[in-house]
Amino acid sequence: MAKTILIKPVVSEKAELLSEAQGHYTFVVDKTANKIEIRNAIEARYGVTVDRVNTMVMPGKTKNRSTKSGLLRGRVSSFKKAIVTLAEGDSIELYDEV
C-alpha cells in the first residue's frame, strides 16, 4: 500500500512570510517519509523544481482543559514538518486548492 507523503500545507504567519520572501514552503508530511520521497511528491503534485528539503519532527505536547466536572488531560500527537525550497522562479499556489 502506498503511503500518502504530503498531508497538508502549513498555513501560518511565519510560513506565509517565508513563502513570499524566500520561496520556502512548509508542509506536514508522513513521519516515515524521507527527503527524497518528499522532493518527488512535491515535484509530481505541483510541477515545480525543488532545490532543497529540510525536515524536522515536532514533539507531541500535553494539553489541559478545565471543565465543570474537573480537569481533562490529553495529548497532541507529534508530527513531521518539511520546509521545501524551490528553484529560482518557481512558486506554488496553495490557496487554489482551498
N, C-alpha and C positions, 0 to 999 in steps of 0.2 A: 504494500500500500504506500503510495507516495504521500509524503508529508507536506503540509502547507507551510511554506517557509515564511512568507510575508503575512503577518496577522493584521496589522493596521498601521497607518501613519500616525506619528505623534503630532498633535495639534496643540501647541502651547506658544506662549510669547517668545521664549528662548529659541524654540525650533523655527518659528517664523523669521526671527531676526537672522538666524544662521542661513536660512534658505535664501532670503533676499540679498544679504550682504556677500556671502561667500560661496553659495551654491552647495551647501551641506543640507541633506535631507535626512530626517530621523524617522525610523520605523521600529515598531515592536515586531520581533521575529521569533521563530521557534527556538527553544533553548538548546536544541541539539544541532542546529544549523551552523555550519562553519562559514568563513568569509567568502570562499569560492562559491558556495551554494547561494549565498545572499547576493553576490555580484551577478551570477547568472539569472537569478529570479528577477532582479531589478531590470536588467537589460532586456529580458524577454517580455516583461509586463509593460514597461513604459517606453521601450525602444530608444534608450539613451546609452551613452558610453560611460561606464563607471570608472573613475580614476582611482579611488581608494575606499576601503571599507574599514571602519573602526567599530569594535563591538565592546559591550560591557554588560555585565549581569547586575541588575538592580536587586538588592536584597529585599526579602519579604519583611513586612512590618506588622507589629501588633497594634490593634485598634481597640479603644474602649468607648462604650456608648452608655450614657446614663438613661435609664428608663424608669417608669413608675414602679416596676417590680424589682429594680435593682440594677447592678452594673453588668452589662453584657461585654464579654471579651471575645475578640475574634482575631483573625489573621488575614493579611493580604498576601497573596502569593508573590513569589519573586518572578521576574521576567527578564528577558534578554532584549537589549536595545542596540540597534545598529545605526551609526551615523555614516551616511554614504556621501562621498564627494564625487560630483560629476565632472566630466571633462569640460573644458572651456567652451562656452556657447550652448551647452545643453541645459534644459530645465524640465521640471516635472510640474504639471498642473494637477495638484491634489484635490482642488475643490470642484473639478469637473465631475468626479465620481460621487460626490456627496449629494 
